[in-house]
Amino acid sequence: MIAIDDLHKSYRTADGRLSAVLKGLSLQVPERSITAVVGPSGAGKSTLARCISLLEQPDSGSIRINGKDLSALSGEALRRERRAIGTVFQSSALLSRRTAWENVALPLAWLGVVERDIKARVGELLESVGLSHKADAWPAQLSGGQRQRIGIARALACARPFCWRMKPPPASILRPRPRCWLCSSGCVMSTSWRSS
């Protein structure tokens, strides 16, 4: 579960003024649910996503994921928690000089996972997003939806049990699955990212 309480975040404008983006935001996202954050440009949606993903620290307030206050962490404790949160960016942020397989494997290699385990995990993830056959493809050879699914696989490579999406995938690439491959339950990840 994600619980956000009285979250504040401000930025300095070019002329030095302080611009408040998040002003006392509080919300709860139940475990295994899908929640959409909508609003006009400049409403703070991306700022909220970056705060939840720990890419930015809020000015004040708390962000609790599964009971742990992540907004109070710093240093190594913060880095450790970031490793358990996968973020899928709207642009997919794939490295153009790495294949789909290498893009998914990259966070595991950074964490020092042994090669045998990387191969097994990446194979499992590519299968789960329906792109095993594209393992050797370069990002430029993939469609936009395929790039998003590779981004999802990369986010899930190290993210157990929490994955945060910056933008929902197109409805046309979703096909329900009876059980989640990640936790063997009917959780939010029990949606398979496969093309029709």
C-alpha positions as CSV (number, residue, x, y, z in Angstrom):
1,M,0.0,0.0,0.0
2,I,1.1,3.6,-0.7
3,A,0.1,6.1,1.9
4,I,1.0,9.8,1.3
5,D,0.3,12.3,4.0
6,D,0.5,16.1,3.7
7,L,3.1,16.1,0.9
8,H,4.6,19.4,-0.1
9,K,7.1,20.1,-3.0
10,S,8.2,23.4,-4.3
11,Y,10.7,24.6,-7.0
12,R,12.6,27.8,-7.6
13,T,11.5,29.6,-10.7
14,A,14.0,31.3,-13.1
15,D,13.4,34.6,-11.4
16,G,14.1,33.1,-7.9
17,R,10.5,32.9,-6.7
18,L,9.3,29.7,-4.9
19,S,6.6,27.9,-6.8
20,A,4.6,25.3,-4.8
21,V,3.6,22.3,-6.9
22,L,2.3,19.9,-4.3
23,K,0.4,21.6,-1.5
24,G,-0.5,19.2,1.3
25,L,-1.4,16.2,-0.9
26,S,-2.7,13.2,1.0
27,L,-3.9,9.9,-0.6
28,Q,-3.9,6.2,-0.2
29,V,-3.4,3.6,-2.9
30,P,-4.5,0.1,-1.7
31,E,-2.2,-2.8,-2.4
32,R,-2.9,-4.6,-5.7
33,S,-4.9,-1.7,-7.1
34,I,-4.6,0.4,-10.2
35,T,-4.9,4.1,-9.6
36,A,-4.8,6.9,-12.2
37,V,-3.5,10.4,-11.4
38,V,-5.0,12.9,-13.9
39,G,-4.9,16.6,-14.2
40,P,-4.0,19.5,-16.4
41,S,-0.4,20.3,-17.4
42,G,1.5,21.7,-14.5
43,A,-0.8,20.2,-11.8
44,G,2.1,18.2,-10.3
45,K,1.5,14.7,-11.7
46,S,5.1,14.1,-12.7
47,T,6.4,15.7,-9.5
48,L,4.2,13.3,-7.5
49,A,5.4,10.4,-9.5
50,R,9.1,11.4,-9.0
51,C,8.5,11.8,-5.3
52,I,6.8,8.4,-5.0
53,S,9.7,6.8,-7.0
54,L,12.2,8.6,-4.7
55,L,13.7,10.3,-7.6
56,E,13.0,13.6,-5.8
57,Q,12.7,14.3,-2.1
58,P,9.5,16.2,-1.0
59,D,9.9,19.4,1.1
60,S,7.7,17.9,3.8
61,G,5.1,15.2,4.4
62,S,5.5,11.5,4.3
63,I,5.4,8.7,1.7
64,R,4.9,5.3,3.1
65,I,5.1,2.1,1.0
66,N,4.0,-1.0,2.8
67,G,4.3,0.9,6.2
68,K,7.9,2.2,5.7
69,D,8.3,6.0,5.6
70,L,10.6,6.4,2.5
71,S,10.6,10.2,2.7
72,A,12.6,10.0,5.9
73,L,15.4,7.9,4.4
74,S,18.7,9.1,3.0
75,G,22.1,7.7,1.9
76,E,22.4,4.0,1.7
77,A,19.0,3.3,3.1
78,L,17.4,5.4,0.4
79,R,19.5,3.7,-2.3
80,R,18.5,0.3,-1.0
81,E,14.7,1.2,-1.1
82,R,15.1,2.7,-4.6
83,R,16.3,-0.7,-5.8
84,A,13.0,-2.2,-4.9
85,I,10.9,0.3,-6.8
86,G,10.7,0.0,-10.6
87,T,9.6,3.0,-12.6
88,V,8.5,2.9,-16.2
89,F,8.9,6.2,-17.8
90,Q,6.5,7.4,-20.6
91,S,9.5,7.6,-23.0
92,S,10.6,4.1,-21.9
93,A,14.2,5.6,-21.6
94,L,15.9,2.6,-23.3
95,L,19.5,2.9,-24.1
96,S,19.8,3.0,-27.9
97,R,23.1,1.2,-28.1
98,R,21.9,-1.8,-26.1
99,T,19.6,-4.6,-27.3
100,A,16.2,-5.2,-25.6
101,W,17.8,-8.0,-23.7
102,E,20.7,-5.8,-22.5
103,N,18.4,-3.0,-21.5
104,V,16.4,-5.4,-19.2
105,A,19.7,-7.0,-17.9
106,L,21.3,-3.7,-17.1
107,P,19.9,-3.0,-13.6
108,L,20.7,-6.6,-12.5
109,A,24.3,-6.3,-13.7
110,W,24.6,-3.0,-11.8
111,L,23.5,-4.8,-8.7
112,G,26.1,-7.5,-9.2
113,V,23.7,-10.3,-9.9
114,V,25.6,-13.4,-11.3
115,E,25.3,-13.9,-15.0
116,R,23.4,-17.2,-14.7
117,D,20.7,-15.5,-12.7
118,I,20.6,-12.5,-15.0
119,K,20.0,-14.8,-18.0
120,A,17.2,-16.6,-16.2
121,R,15.5,-13.5,-14.9
122,V,15.7,-11.6,-18.2
123,G,14.4,-14.5,-20.2
124,E,11.4,-14.8,-17.7
125,L,10.7,-11.0,-18.0
126,L,10.9,-10.9,-21.8
127,E,8.5,-13.9,-21.9
128,S,6.1,-12.1,-19.5
129,V,5.9,-9.0,-21.7
130,G,5.6,-11.2,-24.8
131,L,8.9,-10.1,-26.4
132,S,11.2,-13.1,-26.1
133,H,11.5,-13.0,-29.9
134,K,12.8,-9.4,-29.8
135,A,15.6,-10.0,-27.3
136,D,18.3,-9.1,-29.9
137,A,16.4,-6.1,-31.3
138,W,17.7,-2.6,-30.9
139,P,15.3,0.0,-29.5
140,A,15.1,1.6,-33.0
141,Q,13.8,-1.7,-34.4
142,L,10.9,-1.8,-31.9
143,S,7.5,-0.2,-32.0
144,G,6.6,2.3,-29.4
145,G,4.4,-0.2,-27.5
146,Q,7.3,-2.8,-27.7
147,R,9.7,-0.2,-26.2
148,Q,7.2,0.5,-23.4
149,R,7.0,-3.2,-22.7
150,I,10.8,-3.5,-22.6
151,G,10.8,-0.6,-20.1
152,I,8.2,-2.5,-18.0
153,A,10.4,-5.6,-18.0
154,R,13.5,-3.6,-17.0
155,A,11.5,-1.9,-14.2
156,L,10.4,-5.3,-12.9
157,A,13.9,-6.8,-13.1
158,C,14.8,-5.6,-9.6
159,A,11.4,-4.4,-8.4
160,R,9.8,-6.7,-5.9
161,P,7.1,-6.2,-4.9
162,F,6.4,-2.6,-6.1
163,C,6.3,-1.2,-9.6
164,W,5.2,2.3,-10.4
165,R,4.1,3.5,-13.9
166,M,4.4,7.0,-15.1
167,K,1.8,6.5,-17.8
168,P,-0.6,3.6,-18.4
169,P,0.0,1.4,-21.4
170,P,-2.4,1.6,-24.4
171,A,-5.4,-0.7,-23.7
172,S,-4.7,-2.4,-27.0
173,I,-1.7,-4.2,-25.6
174,L,-3.3,-5.6,-22.5
175,R,-4.6,-9.2,-22.2
176,P,-5.6,-10.6,-18.8
177,R,-3.8,-13.5,-17.2
178,P,-5.2,-15.6,-14.4
179,R,-2.2,-15.5,-12.1
180,C,0.6,-13.0,-11.6
181,W,4.0,-14.5,-12.7
182,L,5.7,-12.4,-10.0
183,C,3.8,-13.2,-6.8
184,S,1.5,-16.1,-8.0
185,S,-1.6,-14.2,-7.0
186,G,-4.3,-12.1,-8.7
187,C,-2.4,-8.8,-8.1
188,V,-2.1,-5.8,-10.4
189,M,0.8,-7.6,-12.2
190,S,-1.6,-10.3,-13.4
191,T,-2.1,-8.3,-16.5
192,S,0.2,-9.5,-19.3
193,W,1.7,-7.0,-21.7
194,R,1.1,-8.8,-24.9
195,S,0.2,-7.5,-28.3
196,S,-3.0,-8.9,-29.9
